[in-house]
């Protein structure tokens, strides 16, 4: 298992240095996760369904962006990408394919569309886990994942640098992972 993570981290390092072959290898490895993320984006915003094929290409761009944000000292890449792909892909494709006035006016009709992550047991588990985090960790998770601020915006709100926010976010996610169990955020 550690060998697989070592290979992935090697690919991430090569991708960060501009190796496109490594990027495509990562893309191939994470293809099932990317397909699932595209499906969740379409469920969340049905108007994106006409862009389904384009979204797969866009997921390569988003993967590259996520690789640039990754710090191998903080967590495994598989965990890192699984916690960030949905929100980053959703932001990217809605900004690209849905007019700004429609995004603002309709708020992506999130309440109307079915979201498989909105199961009551998931919500209860997350609420209970959030109570076990310290206030700083809870605030960071809240701003980034629930209020959907970018790392830069959330860092400004908290009065810290984006780098400090990123490190605190990774630590908060590790804490959540230890509370909820290894596989909770993987789907």
C-alpha positions in Angstrom: 0.0 0.0 0.0 2.8 2.5 0.9 4.5 1.6 -2.4 1.3 2.8 -4.3 1.3 6.0 -2.3 5.0 6.5 -3.1 4.3 6.0 -6.8 1.5 8.5 -6.7 3.6 11.1 -4.8 6.3 10.6 -7.4 3.8 11.3 -10.2 2.6 14.4 -8.3 6.1 15.7 -8.0 6.8 15.1 -11.6 3.5 16.8 -12.6 4.3 19.8 -10.4 7.6 20.1 -12.3 5.7 20.2 -15.6 5.8 16.6 -16.7 2.6 16.1 -18.7 3.1 12.4 -19.0 2.9 12.1 -15.2 -0.2 14.3 -15.3 -1.9 11.9 -17.7 -0.8 8.9 -15.6 -2.4 10.5 -12.6 -5.5 11.3 -14.6 -5.7 7.7 -15.7 -5.4 6.4 -12.2 -8.0 8.8 -10.8 -10.4 8.4 -13.7 -13.1 6.6 -11.6 -13.0 9.4 -9.0 -13.3 12.0 -11.7 -16.2 10.3 -13.4 -18.0 10.1 -10.0 -17.3 13.8 -9.4 -18.7 14.7 -12.7 -21.8 12.7 -12.0 -22.2 14.5 -8.6 -21.7 17.9 -10.3 -24.5 17.0 -12.8 -26.8 15.9 -10.0 -26.1 19.1 -8.1 -26.7 21.2 -11.3 -28.6 19.4 -14.0 -28.0 22.1 -16.6 -24.4 20.8 -16.7 -25.5 17.5 -18.2 -25.2 18.9 -21.8 -21.5 19.5 -21.0 -20.8 16.0 -19.7 -18.2 15.1 -22.3 -16.5 18.5 -21.9 -16.5 18.2 -18.2 -14.2 15.1 -18.4 -11.6 17.3 -20.3 -12.1 20.1 -17.7 -11.4 17.6 -14.9 -7.9 17.3 -16.3 -7.4 21.0 -15.8 -8.9 20.8 -12.3 -6.6 17.9 -11.5 -3.6 19.9 -12.5 -4.8 22.8 -10.3 -5.2 20.4 -7.4 -1.7 19.0 -7.9 -0.3 22.5 -7.7 -2.0 23.0 -4.3 -0.8 19.6 -2.9 1.9 19.4 -0.2 3.1 15.8 0.2 4.3 16.5 3.8 0.8 17.0 5.0 -1.3 14.1 3.7 -1.6 11.4 1.0 -2.6 12.7 -2.4 -5.5 10.3 -2.6 -7.1 11.8 0.5 -6.2 15.3 -0.7 -7.8 14.9 -4.1 -10.9 13.1 -2.8 -11.7 16.0 -0.4 -11.2 18.7 -3.1 -12.2 17.4 -6.5 -16.0 17.9 -6.2 -15.9 21.5 -5.0 -13.1 22.5 -7.4 -14.7 20.8 -10.4 -18.1 22.2 -9.6 -16.8 25.7 -9.3 -14.8 25.5 -12.5 -17.5 24.0 -14.7 -20.3 26.2 -13.4 -18.2 29.3 -14.0 -17.3 28.1 -17.4 -20.7 26.8 -18.6 -23.4 28.7 -16.7 -23.8 32.4 -17.1 -23.0 34.5 -14.1 -26.5 35.9 -13.8 -28.0 32.4 -13.9 -25.6 31.2 -11.2 -26.5 34.2 -9.0 -30.3 34.1 -9.7 -30.8 30.3 -9.3 -28.1 29.5 -6.7 -27.5 26.3 -8.8 -30.9 25.0 -7.6 -29.0 23.0 -4.9 -32.0 22.6 -2.7 -34.0 21.0 -5.6 -31.5 18.6 -6.9 -30.7 15.3 -5.3 -27.3 15.1 -3.7 -26.1 11.7 -2.6 -23.9 13.3 0.1 -27.0 14.8 1.8 -28.1 11.6 3.5 -29.2 12.2 7.0 -26.6 9.8 8.5 -23.8 11.6 6.8 -25.1 14.9 8.1 -25.4 13.6 11.6 -21.9 12.1 11.4 -20.4 15.3 10.2 -22.2 17.4 12.8 -21.0 15.2 15.6 -17.4 15.1 14.2 -17.4 18.9 13.9 -18.2 19.2 17.5 -15.1 17.3 18.4 -12.8 19.7 16.5 -11.4 22.7 18.2 -12.9 26.1 17.2 -10.1 27.0 14.7 -10.4 23.6 12.9 -14.1 23.8 12.8 -14.0 27.4 11.4 -11.6 26.4 8.7 -13.7 23.4 7.6 -16.9 25.5 7.8 -15.5 28.4 5.6 -13.9 26.2 3.0 -16.3 23.3 2.5 -19.7 24.5 3.7 -19.5 28.2 2.9 -17.3 27.4 -0.2 -14.8 30.3 0.2 -11.6 29.8 -1.7 -8.5 29.3 0.5 -7.4 32.9 -0.2 -10.8 34.3 0.8 -11.1 32.2 3.9 -7.5 33.1 4.9 -8.4 36.8 4.6 -11.5 36.3 6.8 -9.4 34.6 9.5 -6.6 37.1 9.1 -3.9 34.6 8.2 -1.9 33.8 5.0 -3.2 31.4 2.4 -0.2 29.1 3.2 -1.1 29.0 6.9 -4.8 28.4 6.0 -3.8 25.5 3.7 -1.7 23.9 6.4 -4.4 24.3 9.0 -7.0 22.9 6.6 -4.9 19.8 6.0 -4.5 19.3 9.8 -8.2 19.9 10.3 -9.0 17.3 7.6 -6.6 14.8 9.2 -8.4 15.3 12.5 -11.8 14.8 10.8 -10.4 11.7 9.1 -9.3 10.3 12.5 -12.7 11.0 14.0 -14.8 9.7 11.1 -12.6 6.8 10.0 -10.3 6.2 7.1 -12.8 5.8 4.4 -15.5 8.3 5.3 -14.7 11.0 2.7 -13.8 8.5 0.0 -16.7 7.8 -2.4 
